[in-house]
Amino acid sequence: MSSSSSWSLLNCPAPGSKTARFKRWFGVRVFRLPRQRVWIIAANPGQVRELLSAPESAIPARSVRIMTYWQAIRPGWSGAVDPLPRLRRHKVSLPLRKRGVASITFALHEPLPLRDIVRSGLNALLPVRRMPMPASPDVAATGVLPAFLPPTARSGALPSPDEIRPTDVLLTDDPAAHPDAAGVVLASDHAQAGGAVLLDAVRINPRGRPDRNAKGELKLVLGAPQSGPKVRSGRLDGIGLDQLTMEIVRRRALVDATSLSGWEGDPAGAAAMLVQIAATGAVLKAPDLPPAVSKLLSPELATVLAAPAPDGSDPVALEVHSIRQRRAALRGHAAELVLPRLAADGFPQLRALPTVSAILMTRRPEILAPVLDALEKQSYPELEIVVGLHGCPAPEALTAFVARCARPVQVVEVPAGVDFGTGLGIVTARSNGSLVTKVDDDDTYGPEHIWDLVLARHYSGATMVGKGAEFIHLEDRNETIRRKFGNPESFAESVAGGTIMIGRGDLENAGGWRPVPRSVDLGIITRVKADGGLIYRTHPFGYIYHRRAKGHTWDPGQQYFLDQAVTTWPGLPPYAEFGVPLAATSVRVSS
């Protein structure tokens, strides 16, 4: 690899505060002390996480102290360290207030690789949740852990086989050295496995991106490294975007890669950089990529990048383009989604995606046609539809839908005298998905809605995910407004009830749905938070909350929503994200 194979991002903002300048200067530092003691000091937990794929993470350590600046995700939240063999004692010290220095110390009877200890400590600072799967392979790597693998992957020396193999999928550049170690062996390097460019979506994602307020443009340069106060750079054969650079990229509207050169000799490294930038949400301007780079991208992402990027004069168009781009990058390149497909020869029966059950409770089966049509058209493949009829028989139209729908559909009749929360519990018990999402009978759902929630659950690590009620259709006016409602792509105190997604085990561990006649959404949200769970709100596109003139438990009046409107459309917004084809439609923007 040539020493000039580097990436640089130009026009990065210079750090404004003393704290920001210190973070950029200090980074993360590892101090090796006598008697196998190690101190790690970092500007934030994300930088500590980057150590998992660094060569020094393989050193043995008996005593470790991790110190980092930490900000609580929500007041009172903290994780817990993972179990460690040979652990003698550990201590977690968090700041008294919402932010400050956090410290985690470990003392072991016998040394372990530093990466194992760091991985255990990170769970006390950052949320990480595995995909809920009925069966999945163990993944290991020889040598240094590739940066695209999630922290649950293992590296280093494999144990000797006993009654089962030491791992299921082994990433190695020397398959002959481990003929019996794994069911599937894939060649790997810094950016690829089995010929696919991969990323760790738990680390590289749009979390914290201020979609409505993203501004500015960066320029991506490959080849000889650049320098200067407004430049961030690294090696193409490194981890890619480091934590501080990613925080900058997430807040930019555009990244100019129109004159991409310097990729020669490392098309995989160049493709990996494009994939990572795309996954943060910063819109890439890259219409004419070199074929050697473009062919390493998923077909969906290559198609999105080939389309002209909006110039920013239409903020909503730019936002929609960003959402399509990052969705394509994540589902086409996230390691936990792609590796099962690469291992299909050895494990053809394993599902690549968790199953989802869409739970739909109604007393008005006559209005179900639009929402059932929307669920049937969802792009997410592993989706089951479960309809709960609350005190009403199944109409002929519903029976006909069940007979013709290609997806699995169940209809559950719930007695009229049963309260709504108990009815949801009855219907949920009949469902089969590893993930459960609640759907309201009169709201609008775009075709990518379920996929958006599954991706958000994966990269956020939250117990519950959903969308905000930012787009609201006022039915008697036949208008849709958009209002400012919280921050997208961030941890939140609540989400719209008609978008809740939660793992079946998490739902049951929290106590399930409360047996109440109304406000069941508030009931489960409160239970999840009381149980120590986190709630994450992804972007709002693909969901429209409908308001009727009457019939809502909470009814502040229509003017309440009109006063909040920043944009207004007649009918539904003309974007495919809502299942509505693009058309010439007038838009009123409020001041």
N, C-alpha and C positions, 0 to 999 in steps of 0.2 A: 504494500500500500504506500503510495507516494505521500511524503510529508505535507504536500500541498493539498491533499484531499480534505478540505475543511469546508464548513458552512459559516456564513456570517449573516446576521440580520442588521441592516443599516437603519438609521433614523430612530433608534430606540430612545425613549425619553431618559434624560439623565436623572439619577435619583435626587429627589428634591429635599427630603428631610435627612437629618443626621442618622436616624435609625435606618432609613433605606440605603444610605451610603455605606453604613457599617455592614449591613446584610450583604450588599454586593461585594464589598471588599473581603469580608471574612469568609463567607461561604460555609463549608463544612471542613472540620479538621479532625484528624485521628491522631491521638498521642499514644504511643506504645511505651509503657513503663515496665520496670523490672517485675519479675514474678508473674508474668502473663497478665498484667493489668493493662486495661485500655480505657482511655477517656475519649469520648466523642462530643465535640461542641459544634453546634450547627445553628444557623439563623432561623430555621423552621423545620418542622417534622418531615416535610417533603424532601429536604436535602438529606436527612438521615436515611430516608427510604432509598435514595439513590445509591447508598453504600452497598445495597444487596447485590448489585452487579459490578462492584469495583473489586479489583484483585486483592486489596487488603482485607476484604471481608472473609477471606479464607483462613486468616491467621487464627491459631488457637488462643482462647482467652479464658481465664478463670475468674476474673473480676472485671466488671464493665460498668462504667458510669456514662449515661447519656444526658447531656444538658442541651436544651433548645428553647428558643422563644416560642411560646404556645398561646393560642387563642382558643377559648372554649367554643365548640360548635354551637352549643346552646347552653344557657345557664344550668349548672349542676351536672352536665354530662361529662362522663369520662369512661373510657373503655377499661379493659382488664388485660393484663399480660397473659400470654399463652403459656401453657405448661411447658416446663423445660426439664429434661432429665438431669439428674445430678445437681439440682438446684438446692442450695443451702438456705439462702434468704434473698429477698428482694424488697425494694421500697420504691413507691411512686409518690413523688411530691409535686403537686400542682399549685399554680399561683393562687393566692387568696382571692383575687379579683378575676375578672373575665379574661385577662391576658397577663402575661409575665413569663418568667423562666420556669420551665418544668424540668424535673430531674428524675431519672429512673436509674436505680443501681441494682446490680446483680452480683451475687457471690455464689460460686459453684464449688462442689467437692472436687470435680475433675474438669479439665478444660473442654470446651466445645468450640466449633468454628464461630467466629465473630458474627457471621451473617445469621446464624440460628438465634443468637441472643438478641441481635438487633430486631429481627422479625418478631420475636416475642414482645419486646418492649414497644414496638410501633403500634400494636393493637391497643395499647392504653392511651394513645394519642390520636389515632386516625381510625375511622370506621372502615372495616373491610368485611364483605359478606360474599361467600361463594355462591355460584349459581346453584339453585335448588334442583338437584338431579337425582332420579332414582338409581342411576348407575353412571360412573364416570371414571376415566383412567387416572392413576397417579402419574405425574410428570416429573422427570428428573433431567438434569443436564450434567455432563462431565465438564470439569474445569470451572471457569467462572460462570455464574448464572447469567444467561442472556438477559439484556435489559427489557426485552419484550415479555418475559414471563412474569406472571403474578407472584406475589410473595409466598403463596402456598406451594410453589414449585420447590423442589429440592435439588441440591447440587453437591459436588464433592464425591468422595468414595462411596460406592454402593455397598450395602451389606451383602454377605454371602447368601445365596438362595437357600431357603429351607423348604417348607412344603409349598410356598408360592414364590413367584419371582420377586426380585427386589423392587422393580418398578414396572409400569406398563408401557409408557412412552418415554424413550430416552433420546435426548438431543445430543448428538455427538458427531464429530468430524471423522471418527474412526470406528465405523460399525463393527469391523472385524475384531476389535479389542473387547467387545462385550457381546459375544454371540448368544449368550443365554440370559442376558440381563433384562431384556424387555420383549414385549410382544411386538412392538413396532419401533424401529430405529429410523430417525430422520436426521439428515445432514443439517447442520446449523451454522450460522455465523452471527455477527452482531445484529443483523436486521432481518434475517430470513430463517425459516424452517420449512423444509420440504418444498422449496421454491416459492414460498409465499412471504411477502413482507408483512410483519406482525408488529403490533404495539401492545403495551400494557395499558389497557383502558382505565385501570384503577389509578394510574399515575398521569396519563395523557388523556385529557377529557375537557369538556367545556365548563366544568364546575367553577362558578364564580364569574362567568362571563356576563357582563352587563349589556345584554342584547340591544336594548333601546338606546344606550348611551355609548356604545363602542365608537371610537373616533380614531382618526389618524391612519397612516399607511406606512408599513415597513417594506424594505426591499431585501429579498433573499439573494445572496451571492454565494456561489460554490467555487472551489478552487483554492487559491492562495488565501490564507487567513487575513482578514482586515483588522484594523485596530482603531481606537479612538474612544472618546467618552460616550458616544452614542451608538456603540457597536457591541453586540453580543455574538460570540462565536464559539465553535467547538469542532471536534473532528467528526467526519462522516462515519468513522468506524467506532464512535463512542456511543453514549446513551441517547444522543439526540438532544432534544430540548431539556435543559436542566430546569429546576424548579423556578428560579428567579426569572429566567427567560420566558418560561411558559406563562407566568403571571403577566408579563408584558404583552405577549402575543394575544392572550385571551381578551385583552382590553382594546386591541386594535381592530378597526373595521376591515382593513384590507392588508394583504401581503402580496407584493408585486414579484412574481416569478416569471414574467414574460420573456426575459432575456436569460433564461437558464443556460449556463455554460459551466464548464469545469467539472461536469459529472463524469467525464470519461474515465474509465477504469473502475468506477464504483457506481453503477446504475442502481444497485440495491440500496446503497447509502443515500443516494439522491431521492429515490422513491420513498424511503423511510422518513426523510425529513418532510416531504410533501404530505405524507399520510399523517404525521404528527401535527403539523400546522393545521391541516384540515380538521382534525379531531378536536382542536381547541375552539373552533368556531370562527376564527379569523378567515375571511373569504379570500381564497387564493385566486389571483389573476394569472392563469397558466394555460392559455388556450392552445399553445403549440409546443407540447412537450416532446422531447426526443423519443422515438419509438422504443428504444431500449429501456427507457424509464417508464413510459406509459404502459407497456405490457405487464409490468410488475404490479400495477394498481388493479384493484377489483374493477370489473366492467362498470359497475354503478358509479364508482368514484371517478373513473376515467371519463365517463359521460358527463358528469357534473362539471368537471374541470374543463372539458372541451367547450362547454357553453359559455358565452360571454358573461363575465361577472358584472353585476350592477355597479354603477359608478358612485353610488351613495346618495344621488339626488332623490331617490325614492327609498326612504328608510325601511319601509315594510318589505319591499322587494329584496333589499339587501339582507334583511333578517330572514326571510324565507329561504334565500339562497344559502345562507350560513347554516340553517337547520338541515337542509337537504344534503349539504356537503359533509357536515359532521356526522350525520346519520349514516351516510355512505361509507365514510372512513371507519366508523366504529364497527358497523356490522360486517364490513368486508375485510377488516384487518385486526380486530381485537383478538388477542391470543386465545382467550377462553372460549370464544365463539368459533374460531377457525381451526384450532388444533384438533378438536374432535373430528372435523371433516378430513383433515390430513391423515388421521389415524384410522380412517374408515376401512382400509384393507385388513387391518388386524382386529378391529372391533366394529364390524358392520351393523350390529344391532343397537349400538349406543346412540341415544338421541343427541343431536348437536345443540338443541335448544330446550329450555324447560317448558313444560306444558302450562297453559294458562286457561283458567275457567272464567268466563265473563258471566257474572251473576246479575240477572235482570228481574227485579220484582215489580209487579204491576197489579193495579185494580182496573186498568183500562186497556184490555187486550185489543180493543178496536183501533188504538193509535200506534200499535207496535210495528207496523210495516216499515217505516223509515229507519228505525233503529236496528231492526233485524237485518235489513238490507245493508246497513253500514257495517254491522258485525260480520256478515258473510263476506264483504269485500275487504276485510282487513288483510293487509299484506303479511302479517305474522302467521306462519304456517301451523304452529301447534296450538290452536285455539279451539276450545269447547264453549258452546253457548248453552247456558242453563237458565230457563225461563221459569220464574215462580209466579203462578196465578193466585193472587191473594183474594180468595172468596169469590172467584168467578170461573166459569167453565171455559175450556179452550174453544175459540171460534174456528170455523172451517178454514179461514185463511191461515191461522197458525198451524193447524194440522197439515195443510198443504205445504207450508214452508218446511216443516220438519221432514216431510216425505221427500222433498226435492233437494234440500240443502246438502252440499257435499261435505260440510263440516259435521262433527258430532253435535247433536242437539238433544237436550233433555227438557221435558216439561214437567214441573212439579206443582201439584195443586195443594195450596195451603188453606186451611179452614179460615173463614172470614173472622171468626172470633179470636184468632191468634194475633198478638201484637206484631208490629212490623219487624222489630228486632229479632224476636223468636222465629218469625217466618224466614228472615234472612239466614238464620242459623240452620233451619231445616233444609233450605235450598242449598246452602254451602256444603252441608254434610253429604248431599247427593252428588256433588261435583267431584271431578277427578284430577284437576290441575294441581301442579306444585305451587303455582302462583294463582291468586284470586284477585280479580278486579271487579269493582262494583260499577254497574252501568245504569243510568237513569233512563226511564222510558221515553222522555220527551226532549232529550238533548241531542245535539249534533256531534257526530264523531267522524273524523277524517280517516282515510284508509291506513295511515301510518300510526294511528294513536296507540295501539297495543305495543308496537315495536318501540315507540318512544319511551313508554313506561318500563319495558324490560331493560332497555339500554340504561336508563337513568338509575334503575335499581342496581345494575351491575357496577357502574362507575362511581356512584355516590356512596355505596355501602350502607344506605339507610334501611331501616326496618320497613318503612312505608314510603311510597312515592306517589306523586300525582301531579296535576296541573292546577294552575290558578284559574278562577272564574274571571278572566280578563276580557274575553269576548262574550257579550251578552246580547241575545236576540229578544227584542221587545215585540211580542207576537201581535198585539193589537195595532201597532204602528208599522209592522213588517219592516223593521230596521234592526241592524246590528251595530252596536257601539263597541268601541274598545276603550277601556279605562286603564289607568295606572293602578296596578294591584300587586304590591309587594315586589320582590326581586325574583326574576327567573333564574334557573340554574343555581339554586342556593338552598341551604337548609332553612326550614320554615317551621312555624308553629302549627300550620294547618294547610290543607289542600282542598280543592273542590270535591265534595262527596261523591259526585258522579265520575270521578277519575281515580279513586283510591285503588292502589295495587299493593298487596302484601303477601308474603309467603304463607302458605297454609299453616306451617308449624308456628310461625310468628303470631298469626291470628289466634291460634288455639292457645299458645303460651300466654298471651295477653288476656285470655278469658273469653275470646270470641266476641260476637255481637251482643250488646246489652239488650235484654228483653224489655224494650221501651216502645211506646206507640209512635214516636217521632224522634227526630234528632239522633238517629242511629249513627250518622257520620261523626258527629261530635263525640258520641259515646266511645267509639273505637279509637278515635284520635286521642282522646283523653287517656284511655287505657294504655295505648302504646307509649305515650310520653311518661305515664306513671311507672311503666315497666322498664324505663331507661332507654327506650327506643328513639331513634332519630327519624325525622320526617323530611323528605326532600321534594322540592318543587322544581320540575323541569320547565322547559319553555311552554307557552300557552297554546301554540298553534295545534290545530287538529281537534279542538274541543270548544263548543259553543254552548253556554248555559242559556236556557230559554226561560223567559219570564212571561207569565200570563197575567191578565188583569186581576185575577183572583185565584185563590187556592194554594198559596204558599204559607208555610208556617211562620216564616219571617217575612214581613211585608212592609218595607219602609216607604213604599210608594214609588211610582214610575219616575217621578222627577228626581229622586235620589240618584238613579243611574244616569239620567240625562245630564245632570250637573257634573258627573264624573267623566263624561265622554271626551276623548281626545281625537277620535276618528269615528265617522259614521258612514255606514254603507246601507243603501236600500236592499232589502232582502238579506242574503248571506254574503259574506266577503268572497270575492271572486278568485279564490286561490285553491289549487288542487289539494292543499293540506287539509281543507275542510270538506273535501269531496265535491267541490263546486268547480266546474271548468272555468278557465280564464275567459273573461268576456269584457266588452267595453261597458264599464259600470262607473257611474259617477261616485265620487268619494268626497265627503265633507270633512275637513280637518278643523277641529276647534282650536282656538288660541289658548 
